[in-house]
C-alpha cells in the first residue's frame, strides 16, 4: 500500500536524457474492452464482507463479518485497499469517486461494452459501506483494522486473526480531508444512480450534504485524529483540496449555487488557484478540482467567478502540459516513456494523470479549443494520444514487453504482493492459515500465485523500466484499488471511442442491460506444424524494430524471438549472447549466460519467448548453450 505522498515530482536530469535517447517501443494492438472487463473484475477480489451470489471471483469468500462490532456499529463490507486486509477510508473514497467519474463521463461506452452494470455494482459496494460508516451527521468511521498488526501477518481475509478495531472522526477529532473525499464520493455516485435508483441516489446525496458540512465546519487533518493511519496514508496535502473537490462534486450533482460560490469565494484561500501540481491521487486533489472547474468555465458557467475560475483553468493546463513534457516543470519519465514520480507504486500516479488528460482532451475538443503550453499550443488529439500511450505502456508496450495488469496478455506479474491471491483458496484447502505460518509457507514461496488476481494493476517498474516479479518487492508488485479506478473511464473511452457528443453537456447514461456472466476468454497459443527431426529444435529470429539518431550516434532497438520448434516442452534453456553493448529486457542473467525470465519455467511446443535490447551496433550474436526437452 502507498505510505505517503509528496506534492510535486522531482526532476532527475539523467532520466530525462535517457528518455530522449530511447523512443517508445513498437506499438501493439490492444483489446481495451477485455482490459476494461478485467480491471472491473479486480474489485470483486478486493471485496470485504458477505459476498453476493453473483460473485465472479470464486476463490474469495466471506470475510470481516464482525467489523465494527466492538464499536457497536455495523461496518461489514467495503474494500481492502491493496494487498493487505485493512479498510482505509481515504483511498477507498477516492477509489469510489474515480469509478463514479469514469461512469459519468464514459458510461455510454461502458454500456456498449456490456460492462456498465458491473461498474455500477463496484461503485455500490463502496457506497453501501460508506452509508454504514456515516451513522450520524458528524461521525464518520475512517478505518477498520490497522496496518501495524496486519503487516505482521500473512493471512487470507477469510482467516484474519488481526485487530479489527474501528477508528472514527467526530467534532472533537475532525478529519476534513476524509469527510470531504467521502462527500465527493457520495455526490459523484448520486449522479450515477439518479437514473437507475432515484431513492438510493437521494440517500447518497443526503450523506454528501452532511459530510461536506462536517468537513467544512470542523476543520482538521484526519491523520491527526486517526493517528494510526499516518504510517500508511498520511495526508501530506492537508484538507483544503478535499474541501474544494467536495464542493465541485456537490455542485455537479445538485447545481446548487452555494457550492459554485464556495469554489469561487475560496479558490484563492484554499489553494485552488494557487497550487500548480504535477500529480493527482488519493492525497492530492488539486489537479482534479482544477479540471472540473475548467470544464465549468468552458461550458460558460463561470458567472461572477469567471476571473477566479480562470486561475483554476491555468493550473489545470499546467498539469496537462507538465505531463506532456511541454511545460515549465515537466514530469519525469522512464526511458520507455512512462510518467514517473516514485518507485513505490508509481502506477497510481500514471493512471490518475491519464484519466485527467483523457477527459480534458474531450472537454477541449467539445469546446473547440487547444491546450496552451509554454512551448506552444497542443491539440486535444495530441493530449489524448499521449494518454493512450500511458495505457499502452501498462498493457505491454514497454521495453520489457510486460503487462502490468495481471491476467492481460501473456507476460504479466505472477508473484503479486497480495495476501489473498498468494495463498491457496480456502475453497481448495480450508485448513487454517496462521499469522506467521502464512509468511513461512506462502509469502516466501517462489512460484506463481495459486489464485489469479485478474485485472489488478501493480505498482509497476522503476525509473529505468526495470521490474522484479517478486512477492516481497511490494513497491513494484502490490496492486491497489486506486490504481484501477481511473483506468475504467480511460479504457471505456479507448474501446468505445468518443461517440461524437458534446462532453461539456450532461451525459445521459444508457439503460442498464441484464448482466450476463460470460467466462473471460483465454488466448489460445498458436502452434504450427512441427518440423522434421532434421530441423533445429530451437529457432532464433532477430529483427530491427526501430532506429534513431541522438547527438550523431545511431541507436537501434532489436527484438529477438526464441521459438520451441520441437514437439516437447523446452526447459532449462541457457543462451550465450556476445557483442551486446546495451541494456536487455526479458531474460535473466546468471554469470555469462542468459536464462528464462522468472515468470517462465518452460516453453511448450510452438511457443515463443521475446526479449529486446538496445545498443548502437549491429545485432548481437545469440547462441543456444544448452537446453532440456521433456
TORMAR-52237 format. One line per field, with one value per residue (C-alpha): x, y, z. Coordinates in nm, 2 decimals. Each point is the difference from the previous one (the first is absolute). Layout:
BEGIN
c1 = X / ...
c2 = Y / ...
c3 = Z / ...
//
This chain:
BEGIN
c1 = 0.00 / 0.11 / 0.16 / 0.01 / -0.03 / 0.21 / -0.13 / 0.20 / 0.22 / 0.38 / 0.20 / 0.30 / 0.21 / 0.14 / -0.34 / -0.11 / 0.31 / -0.07 / -0.36 / 0.11 / 0.24 / -0.25 / -0.32 / -0.31 / -0.01 / -0.20 / -0.37 / -0.22 / -0.37 / -0.17 / -0.35 / -0.11 / -0.34 / 0.16 / 0.22 / -0.30 / -0.18 / 0.30 / 0.06 / -0.35 / 0.02 / 0.30 / -0.24 / -0.19 / 0.33 / 0.03 / -0.34 / -0.04 / -0.32 / -0.27 / 0.06 / -0.31 / -0.12 / 0.11 / 0.36 / 0.22 / 0.34 / -0.08 / 0.32 / -0.10 / -0.24 / -0.18 / 0.24 / -0.01 / -0.34 / 0.04 / 0.14 / -0.12 / -0.16 / 0.23 / -0.10 / -0.37 / -0.03 / -0.04 / 0.31 / -0.02 / 0.08 / 0.21 / 0.34 / 0.34 / 0.22 / 0.29 / 0.18 / -0.09 / -0.32 / -0.05 / -0.29 / 0.14 / -0.27 / 0.19 / 0.14 / -0.33 / -0.20 / 0.23 / -0.04 / -0.38 / 0.02 / 0.22 / -0.22 / -0.30 / 0.17 / 0.09 / -0.36 / -0.13 / 0.23 / 0.02 / -0.31 / -0.12 / 0.31 / -0.02 / -0.36 / 0.11 / 0.27 / -0.25 / 0.20 / -0.22 / -0.19 / 0.32 / 0.14 / -0.31 / 0.01 / 0.36 / -0.10 / -0.29 / 0.22 / 0.19 / -0.29 / -0.20 / 0.30 / 0.03 / -0.37 / 0.08 / 0.32 / -0.20 / -0.26 / -0.04 / 0.05 / 0.33 / 0.14 / 0.19 / 0.19 / 0.32 / 0.19 / -0.07 / 0.31 / 0.34 / 0.31 / 0.23 / -0.16 / -0.11 / 0.36 / 0.13 / -0.22 / -0.04 / -0.36 / -0.29 / -0.28 / -0.21 / 0.25 / 0.07 / 0.11 / 0.13 / -0.16 / -0.33 / -0.02 / -0.20 / 0.12 / -0.22 / 0.00 / -0.25 / -0.02 / 0.27 / 0.22 / -0.06 / 0.11 / -0.10 / 0.20 / -0.16 / -0.35 / 0.05 / 0.11 / -0.28 / -0.25 / 0.15 / -0.04 / -0.37 / -0.08 / 0.17 / -0.18 / -0.33 / 0.03 / 0.06 / -0.30 / -0.24 / -0.14 / 0.02 / -0.10 / -0.13 / -0.07 / 0.35 / 0.14 / -0.19 / 0.13 / 0.36 / -0.05 / -0.13 / 0.32 / 0.21 / -0.17 / 0.06 / 0.36 / 0.09 / -0.15 / 0.20 / 0.32 / -0.04 / -0.13 / 0.24 / 0.33 / 0.31 / 0.21 / -0.13 / 0.33 / 0.03 / -0.32 / 0.06 / 0.37 / 0.05 / -0.06 / 0.31 / 0.24 / -0.21 / -0.22 / 0.14 / -0.18 / 0.29 / -0.20 / -0.24 / -0.37 / -0.05 / 0.01 / -0.27 / -0.23 / 0.02 / -0.03 / -0.31 / -0.15 / 0.06 / -0.17 / -0.29 / -0.06 / 0.02 / -0.25 / -0.25 / 0.07 / -0.04 / 0.16 / 0.13 / 0.27 / 0.08 / 0.05 / 0.21 / 0.24 / 0.01 / 0.02 / 0.26 / 0.21 / 0.28 / 0.00 / -0.02 / 0.26 / -0.22 / 0.15 / 0.34 / 0.13 / 0.15 / 0.02 / 0.17 / -0.18 / -0.35 / -0.11 / -0.16 / 0.19 / 0.03 / -0.32 / 0.08 / 0.05 / -0.33 / -0.20 / 0.18 / -0.10 / -0.37 / 0.00 / 0.16 / -0.28 / -0.25 / 0.18 / 0.00 / -0.37 / -0.06 / -0.10 / 0.26 / -0.24 / 0.14 / 0.28 / 0.14 / 0.33 / 0.06 / -0.09 / 0.26 / 0.25 / -0.12 / 0.01 / 0.36 / 0.11 / -0.19 / 0.19 / 0.33 / -0.07 / -0.08 / 0.30 / 0.23 / -0.11 / 0.05 / 0.35 / -0.09 / -0.02 / 0.24 / 0.03 / -0.04 / -0.08 / 0.29 / -0.03 / 0.17 / 0.21 / -0.30 / -0.23 / -0.19 / -0.08 / 0.20 / -0.03 / 0.13 / 0.10 / -0.27 / -0.32 / 0.08 / -0.29 / -0.26 / 0.12 / 0.01 / -0.36 / -0.13 / 0.19 / -0.11 / -0.36 / 0.02 / 0.18 / -0.27 / -0.30 / 0.18 / 0.07 / -0.37 / -0.10 / 0.23 / -0.13 / -0.36 / 0.09 / 0.20 / 0.31 / 0.36 / 0.23 / 0.24 / 0.34 / 0.32 / 0.14 / -0.31 / -0.36 / -0.08 / -0.31 / -0.25 / 0.10 / 0.36 / -0.09 / -0.22 / 0.27 / 0.25 / -0.26 / -0.05 / 0.38 / 0.00 / -0.28 / 0.18 / 0.32 / -0.20 / -0.14 / 0.33 / 0.15 / 0.32 / 0.36 / -0.07 / -0.31 / -0.17 / -0.36 / -0.04 / -0.37 / -0.02 / -0.16 / 0.02 / 0.23 / 0.25 / 0.27 / -0.13 / 0.10 / -0.05 / 0.12 / -0.22 / 0.04 / -0.35 / -0.10 / -0.32 / 0.14 / 0.33 / -0.16 / -0.20 / -0.37 / -0.18 / -0.24 / 0.28 / 0.17 / -0.21 / 0.29 / 0.06 / 0.29 / 0.16 / 0.15 / 0.36 / -0.06 / -0.12 / 0.33 / 0.21 / -0.22 / -0.15 / 0.18 / 0.35 / -0.12 / 0.16 / -0.25 / -0.32 / -0.29 / -0.26 / -0.28 / 0.01 / -0.06 / -0.16 / 0.01 / 0.22 / 0.23 / 0.32 / 0.25 / 0.20 / 0.36 / 0.27 / 0.15 / 0.19 / -0.29 / 0.13 / -0.24 / 0.04 / -0.28 / 0.05 / -0.26 / 0.23 / 0.05 / -0.31 / 0.11 / -0.05 / -0.23 / -0.27 / -0.33 / -0.25 / -0.36 / 0.09 / 0.24 / -0.29 / -0.28 / 0.11 / 0.08 / -0.37 / -0.10 / 0.32 / -0.04 / -0.37 / 0.09 / 0.27 / -0.23 / -0.31 / 0.14 / -0.13 / -0.35 / -0.02 / -0.19 / 0.07 / 0.20 / -0.08 / -0.37 / -0.15 / 0.04 / -0.32 / 0.10 / -0.15 / -0.25 / 0.16 / 0.01 / -0.03 / 0.34 / 0.10 / 0.30 / 0.20 / 0.33 / 0.30 / 0.15 / 0.35 / 0.24 / 0.08 / 0.37 / 0.07 / 0.17 / 0.12 / 0.10 / 0.31 / 0.31 / 0.17 / 0.26 / 0.28 / -0.11 / 0.14 / -0.23 / 0.06 / -0.05 / 0.16 / -0.13 / 0.12 / -0.13 / 0.07 / -0.32 / 0.11 / 0.30 / 0.07 / 0.28 / 0.11 / 0.30 / 0.14 / -0.03 / -0.25 / -0.18 / -0.19 / -0.27 / 0.01 / -0.27 / 0.11 / -0.24 / 0.09 / -0.24 / -0.04 / -0.04 / 0.01 / -0.31 / 0.13 / 0.02 / 0.32 / 0.15 / 0.33 / 0.09 / 0.34 / 0.10 / 0.34 / -0.03 / 0.31 / 0.06 / -0.27 / 0.07 / -0.32 / -0.29 / -0.20 / -0.36 / -0.18 / 0.27 / 0.17 / 0.38 / 0.21 / 0.37 / 0.08 / -0.32 / -0.36 / -0.29 / -0.38 / -0.15 / -0.14 / -0.36 / 0.07 / 0.09 / -0.02 / -0.11 / -0.27 / 0.02 / -0.04 / 0.02 / 0.24 / 0.19 / 0.08 / 0.28 / 0.12 / 0.32 / 0.14 / 0.34 / 0.18 / 0.14 / -0.10 / -0.22 / 0.16 / 0.09 / -0.24 / 0.09 / -0.16 / 0.24 / -0.22 / -0.36 / -0.22 / -0.30 / -0.25
c2 = 0.00 / 0.36 / 0.15 / 0.37 / 0.25 / 0.31 / 0.31 / 0.00 / -0.21 / 0.02 / 0.04 / -0.22 / 0.12 / -0.34 / -0.16 / 0.28 / -0.05 / -0.38 / 0.07 / 0.23 / -0.27 / -0.28 / 0.01 / -0.18 / -0.37 / -0.11 / 0.02 / -0.30 / -0.03 / -0.03 / -0.14 / 0.29 / -0.16 / -0.31 / 0.22 / 0.19 / -0.32 / -0.12 / 0.33 / 0.00 / -0.36 / 0.08 / 0.19 / -0.32 / -0.16 / 0.30 / -0.03 / -0.03 / -0.13 / -0.24 / -0.08 / -0.01 / -0.30 / 0.16 / 0.03 / -0.08 / -0.03 / -0.35 / -0.05 / 0.27 / -0.05 / 0.20 / 0.20 / 0.27 / -0.10 / 0.15 / 0.34 / 0.28 / -0.23 / 0.10 / 0.36 / -0.07 / 0.08 / -0.22 / 0.05 / -0.32 / 0.05 / 0.25 / -0.07 / -0.10 / 0.26 / -0.20 / -0.32 / 0.01 / -0.04 / 0.35 / 0.23 / 0.35 / 0.26 / 0.27 / -0.21 / -0.19 / 0.32 / 0.12 / -0.33 / 0.03 / 0.36 / -0.09 / -0.30 / 0.22 / 0.27 / -0.27 / -0.10 / 0.36 / 0.09 / -0.34 / -0.19 / -0.02 / -0.17 / -0.24 / -0.08 / -0.10 / -0.22 / -0.17 / 0.11 / 0.28 / -0.22 / -0.15 / 0.35 / 0.12 / -0.30 / 0.08 / 0.35 / -0.11 / -0.24 / 0.30 / 0.24 / -0.26 / -0.02 / 0.38 / 0.02 / -0.23 / 0.18 / 0.33 / -0.08 / 0.36 / 0.34 / 0.07 / -0.35 / -0.19 / -0.32 / 0.03 / -0.33 / -0.36 / -0.20 / 0.14 / -0.03 / -0.08 / -0.33 / -0.08 / 0.04 / -0.25 / -0.27 / -0.16 / -0.15 / -0.03 / 0.25 / -0.31 / -0.10 / 0.34 / 0.00 / 0.36 / 0.30 / 0.12 / 0.31 / 0.28 / 0.37 / 0.30 / 0.38 / 0.23 / 0.37 / -0.05 / -0.20 / 0.15 / -0.12 / 0.24 / -0.19 / -0.33 / 0.15 / 0.21 / -0.28 / -0.22 / 0.28 / 0.02 / -0.38 / 0.01 / 0.30 / -0.15 / -0.33 / 0.17 / 0.12 / -0.35 / -0.14 / 0.28 / -0.18 / -0.36 / 0.04 / 0.35 / -0.08 / -0.13 / 0.30 / 0.23 / -0.19 / 0.04 / 0.37 / 0.04 / -0.15 / 0.22 / 0.31 / -0.10 / -0.11 / 0.33 / 0.20 / -0.22 / 0.05 / 0.38 / 0.07 / -0.21 / 0.04 / -0.21 / -0.27 / -0.35 / -0.16 / 0.23 / -0.17 / -0.35 / 0.00 / -0.37 / 0.09 / 0.23 / -0.28 / -0.12 / 0.28 / 0.33 / 0.31 / 0.20 / 0.25 / 0.08 / 0.04 / 0.32 / -0.19 / -0.24 / 0.28 / 0.15 / -0.35 / -0.08 / 0.34 / -0.06 / -0.34 / 0.13 / 0.28 / -0.26 / -0.22 / 0.28 / 0.32 / 0.18 / 0.34 / -0.03 / -0.24 / 0.20 / 0.30 / -0.20 / -0.09 / 0.37 / 0.16 / -0.25 / -0.07 / 0.22 / -0.07 / -0.38 / -0.02 / -0.08 / 0.29 / -0.02 / -0.36 / -0.10 / -0.38 / -0.28 / -0.28 / -0.11 / -0.28 / -0.11 / 0.27 / 0.30 / 0.10 / 0.35 / -0.11 / -0.18 / 0.29 / 0.24 / -0.23 / 0.00 / 0.38 / 0.05 / -0.21 / 0.24 / 0.29 / -0.16 / -0.06 / 0.37 / -0.05 / 0.22 / 0.30 / 0.25 / -0.24 / -0.01 / 0.17 / -0.22 / -0.31 / 0.11 / -0.06 / -0.36 / -0.05 / 0.13 / -0.25 / -0.28 / 0.07 / 0.02 / -0.36 / -0.12 / 0.18 / -0.14 / -0.36 / 0.06 / 0.13 / 0.34 / 0.21 / 0.19 / -0.28 / -0.33 / -0.34 / -0.25 / -0.30 / -0.34 / -0.07 / -0.19 / 0.30 / -0.07 / 0.29 / -0.05 / 0.15 / -0.26 / -0.36 / -0.09 / -0.07 / 0.25 / -0.14 / 0.18 / 0.34 / -0.13 / -0.12 / 0.31 / 0.24 / -0.20 / 0.04 / 0.38 / 0.03 / -0.21 / 0.20 / 0.33 / -0.09 / -0.07 / 0.33 / 0.19 / -0.17 / 0.07 / 0.37 / 0.03 / 0.10 / -0.10 / -0.04 / 0.29 / -0.11 / 0.20 / -0.16 / 0.08 / -0.13 / -0.37 / -0.15 / -0.21 / -0.30 / 0.03 / 0.01 / -0.31 / -0.18 / 0.05 / -0.13 / -0.31 / -0.06 / -0.03 / -0.26 / -0.19 / 0.00 / -0.15 / -0.27 / -0.10 / 0.26 / 0.05 / -0.11 / -0.32 / -0.09 / -0.05 / 0.06 / 0.16 / -0.10 / -0.36 / -0.24 / 0.23 / -0.13 / -0.28 / 0.16 / 0.15 / -0.01 / -0.35 / 0.06 / 0.29 / 0.15 / -0.09 / -0.22 / -0.15 / -0.08 / -0.14 / -0.25 / -0.30 / 0.06 / -0.12 / -0.17 / -0.21 / -0.05 / 0.11 / -0.06 / 0.31 / 0.22 / 0.15 / 0.34 / -0.10 / -0.32 / 0.19 / 0.18 / -0.32 / -0.21 / 0.24 / 0.34 / -0.15 / -0.25 / 0.04 / -0.06 / 0.14 / 0.10 / -0.29 / 0.25 / 0.24 / 0.36 / 0.08 / 0.37 / 0.12 / 0.28 / -0.04 / 0.27 / -0.03 / 0.05 / 0.23 / 0.31 / -0.21 / -0.23 / -0.28 / -0.23 / -0.28 / -0.25 / -0.10 / -0.02 / 0.18 / 0.29 / 0.18 / 0.33 / -0.15 / -0.30 / 0.12 / 0.10 / 0.26 / 0.09 / 0.36 / -0.12 / -0.16 / 0.25 / 0.28 / -0.26 / -0.10 / 0.32 / 0.01 / -0.36 / 0.06 / 0.31 / -0.19 / -0.30 / 0.20 / 0.31 / 0.36 / -0.05 / 0.34 / 0.18 / 0.32 / -0.10 / 0.33 / -0.09 / -0.23 / -0.36 / -0.21 / -0.34 / -0.29 / -0.26 / -0.29 / -0.33 / -0.33 / -0.11 / -0.33 / -0.17 / -0.09 / -0.20 / 0.21 / -0.11 / -0.15 / 0.06 / -0.33 / -0.06 / -0.02 / -0.33 / -0.07 / -0.33 / -0.15 / -0.02 / -0.33 / -0.15 / 0.15 / 0.35 / 0.19 / -0.03 / 0.37 / 0.29 / 0.34 / 0.30 / 0.35 / 0.31 / 0.38 / 0.17 / 0.37 / 0.23 / 0.36 / 0.25 / 0.18 / 0.24 / -0.16 / -0.36 / -0.25 / -0.22 / -0.31 / -0.20 / -0.37 / -0.26 / -0.37 / -0.29 / -0.35 / -0.26 / -0.37 / -0.19 / -0.34 / -0.21 / 0.00 / 0.26 / 0.21 / 0.04 / 0.13 / 0.21 / 0.17 / 0.26 / 0.16 / 0.35 / 0.18 / 0.34 / 0.15 / 0.36 / 0.13 / -0.09 / -0.32 / -0.07 / -0.33 / -0.24 / -0.08 / -0.01 / -0.26 / 0.05 / 0.03 / -0.18 / 0.12 / -0.20 / 0.00 / 0.29 / -0.08 / 0.00 / -0.29 / -0.35 / -0.16 / 0.05 / -0.23 / -0.13 / 0.29 / 0.27 / 0.29 / 0.23 / 0.35 / 0.22 / 0.34 / 0.20 / 0.34 / 0.10 / 0.19 / -0.30 / -0.28 / -0.28 / -0.20 / -0.36 / -0.23 / -0.37 / -0.29 / -0.14 / -0.28 / -0.11 / -0.29 / -0.14 / -0.19
c3 = 0.00 / -0.06 / 0.31 / -0.07 / -0.27 / -0.09 / -0.17 / -0.32 / -0.23 / 0.03 / -0.32 / -0.06 / -0.29 / -0.07 / -0.04 / -0.24 / -0.22 / -0.02 / -0.09 / -0.28 / -0.13 / 0.00 / -0.21 / 0.10 / -0.11 / -0.30 / 0.08 / 0.04 / -0.06 / 0.33 / 0.09 / 0.22 / 0.05 / 0.15 / 0.22 / 0.12 / 0.10 / 0.19 / 0.17 / 0.14 / 0.10 / 0.23 / 0.23 / 0.08 / 0.13 / 0.24 / 0.15 / 0.37 / 0.17 / -0.11 / -0.37 / -0.22 / -0.20 / -0.33 / 0.13 / -0.30 / 0.18 / 0.14 / 0.20 / 0.24 / 0.29 / 0.28 / 0.22 / 0.27 / 0.12 / 0.34 / -0.12 / 0.22 / 0.26 / 0.29 / -0.07 / -0.02 / -0.37 / -0.31 / -0.22 / -0.20 / -0.36 / -0.20 / -0.17 / 0.11 / -0.15 / -0.13 / 0.08 / 0.37 / 0.20 / 0.14 / -0.11 / -0.03 / -0.05 / -0.19 / -0.29 / -0.01 / -0.04 / -0.27 / -0.18 / 0.00 / -0.12 / -0.29 / -0.10 / 0.01 / -0.21 / -0.25 / -0.03 / -0.02 / -0.29 / -0.18 / 0.11 / -0.36 / -0.11 / 0.30 / -0.09 / -0.36 / 0.14 / 0.24 / 0.31 / 0.13 / 0.23 / 0.16 / 0.04 / 0.18 / 0.22 / 0.09 / 0.10 / 0.21 / 0.19 / 0.12 / 0.06 / 0.20 / 0.23 / 0.03 / 0.10 / 0.29 / 0.09 / 0.03 / 0.27 / 0.11 / -0.17 / 0.19 / 0.03 / -0.27 / 0.05 / -0.21 / 0.07 / 0.10 / 0.10 / 0.02 / -0.21 / 0.29 / 0.10 / -0.35 / -0.14 / 0.26 / -0.15 / -0.34 / 0.01 / -0.23 / 0.08 / 0.08 / 0.28 / 0.15 / 0.37 / -0.01 / 0.17 / -0.15 / 0.21 / -0.15 / 0.00 / -0.05 / -0.03 / 0.18 / 0.10 / 0.27 / -0.24 / -0.34 / -0.34 / -0.28 / -0.26 / 0.07 / 0.04 / -0.31 / -0.22 / 0.12 / -0.07 / -0.36 / -0.04 / 0.11 / -0.21 / -0.31 / 0.05 / 0.05 / -0.36 / -0.12 / 0.18 / -0.08 / -0.30 / 0.13 / 0.36 / 0.09 / 0.36 / 0.06 / -0.19 / 0.24 / 0.30 / -0.12 / -0.06 / 0.35 / 0.14 / -0.24 / 0.14 / 0.36 / -0.06 / -0.18 / 0.29 / 0.25 / -0.20 / -0.03 / 0.34 / 0.21 / -0.18 / 0.05 / -0.15 / 0.04 / 0.08 / 0.30 / 0.13 / -0.14 / 0.08 / -0.09 / -0.36 / -0.02 / -0.09 / -0.29 / -0.14 / 0.14 / -0.12 / -0.12 / -0.20 / 0.29 / -0.04 / -0.21 / -0.33 / 0.12 / 0.11 / -0.35 / -0.16 / 0.20 / -0.09 / -0.36 / 0.01 / 0.20 / -0.26 / -0.28 / 0.18 / 0.11 / -0.20 / 0.33 / -0.03 / 0.36 / -0.11 / -0.32 / 0.22 / 0.25 / -0.29 / -0.11 / 0.35 / 0.13 / -0.31 / 0.11 / 0.38 / -0.04 / -0.28 / -0.30 / -0.20 / 0.17 / -0.01 / -0.33 / 0.03 / -0.19 / 0.18 / 0.07 / 0.23 / 0.33 / 0.19 / -0.24 / -0.17 / -0.13 / -0.37 / 0.02 / 0.13 / -0.24 / -0.29 / 0.12 / 0.03 / -0.34 / -0.14 / 0.16 / -0.15 / -0.35 / 0.03 / 0.08 / 0.36 / 0.17 / 0.06 / 0.24 / 0.09 / -0.36 / 0.09 / 0.30 / -0.21 / -0.26 / 0.28 / 0.04 / -0.37 / -0.03 / 0.27 / -0.17 / -0.32 / 0.19 / 0.10 / -0.35 / -0.15 / 0.27 / -0.07 / -0.38 / 0.06 / -0.15 / 0.32 / 0.22 / 0.26 / -0.18 / 0.15 / -0.01 / -0.23 / -0.02 / -0.31 / -0.14 / 0.04 / 0.32 / 0.23 / 0.31 / 0.35 / 0.24 / 0.02 / 0.25 / -0.20 / -0.27 / -0.20 / 0.21 / -0.12 / -0.36 / -0.01 / 0.18 / -0.23 / -0.31 / 0.10 / 0.04 / -0.34 / -0.16 / 0.13 / -0.05 / -0.37 / -0.05 / 0.18 / -0.23 / -0.31 / 0.10 / 0.06 / -0.32 / 0.19 / 0.02 / 0.30 / 0.05 / 0.12 / 0.04 / -0.31 / -0.21 / -0.06 / 0.03 / -0.17 / 0.19 / -0.21 / 0.09 / 0.37 / -0.04 / -0.20 / 0.29 / 0.25 / -0.22 / -0.01 / 0.38 / -0.01 / -0.28 / 0.22 / 0.29 / -0.24 / -0.14 / -0.23 / 0.20 / -0.02 / 0.20 / -0.20 / 0.33 / 0.08 / 0.34 / 0.01 / 0.14 / -0.24 / -0.30 / -0.28 / 0.04 / 0.20 / 0.33 / 0.37 / 0.15 / 0.36 / 0.11 / 0.34 / 0.11 / 0.29 / -0.15 / -0.34 / 0.13 / 0.24 / -0.13 / 0.01 / 0.31 / -0.24 / -0.12 / 0.34 / 0.30 / 0.24 / 0.21 / -0.10 / 0.31 / 0.03 / -0.02 / -0.18 / -0.30 / -0.02 / 0.02 / -0.23 / -0.26 / 0.01 / -0.04 / -0.26 / -0.34 / -0.27 / -0.16 / 0.23 / 0.04 / -0.07 / -0.30 / 0.10 / -0.33 / -0.10 / 0.28 / -0.09 / 0.20 / 0.11 / -0.32 / -0.10 / 0.13 / -0.16 / -0.25 / -0.11 / 0.21 / 0.19 / 0.24 / 0.01 / 0.36 / 0.27 / 0.26 / -0.23 / 0.11 / -0.15 / -0.35 / 0.03 / 0.24 / -0.17 / 0.13 / -0.06 / -0.08 / -0.27 / -0.18 / 0.06 / -0.24 / -0.27 / -0.03 / -0.18 / -0.22 / -0.11 / -0.08 / -0.20 / -0.19 / -0.07 / -0.09 / -0.16 / 0.07 / -0.12 / -0.17 / 0.27 / 0.19 / 0.32 / 0.16 / 0.02 / 0.25 / -0.12 / -0.02 / 0.13 / -0.20 / 0.14 / 0.18 / -0.17 / 0.19 / 0.13 / -0.16 / 0.16 / -0.31 / 0.07 / -0.07 / -0.33 / 0.02 / -0.28 / -0.18 / -0.09 / -0.37 / -0.06 / -0.36 / -0.16 / 0.16 / -0.22 / -0.09 / 0.22 / -0.21 / 0.09 / 0.30 / 0.30 / 0.10 / -0.24 / 0.05 / -0.19 / 0.04 / -0.16 / 0.02 / 0.12 / 0.00 / -0.02 / 0.09 / 0.00 / 0.31 / 0.01 / -0.31 / 0.13 / -0.16 / 0.25 / -0.08 / 0.18 / -0.08 / 0.07 / 0.03 / 0.01 / 0.13 / -0.13 / 0.11 / -0.33 / 0.16 / 0.11 / 0.36 / 0.28 / 0.00 / 0.34 / 0.16 / -0.30 / 0.02 / -0.26 / -0.08 / -0.13 / -0.13 / -0.16 / 0.23 / 0.10 / 0.15 / 0.24 / -0.05 / 0.12 / 0.01 / 0.12 / 0.33 / 0.02 / 0.18 / -0.03 / -0.37 / -0.10 / -0.06 / 0.13 / -0.01 / 0.19 / 0.34 / -0.13 / -0.25 / 0.10 / -0.34 / -0.36 / -0.13 / -0.36 / -0.25 / 0.27 / -0.01 / 0.23 / -0.10 / 0.15 / -0.11 / 0.02 / -0.10 / -0.12 / -0.27 / -0.19 / -0.22 / 0.14 / 0.29 / -0.06 / 0.18 / 0.04 / 0.18 / 0.26 / 0.15 / 0.05 / 0.10 / -0.19 / 0.21
//
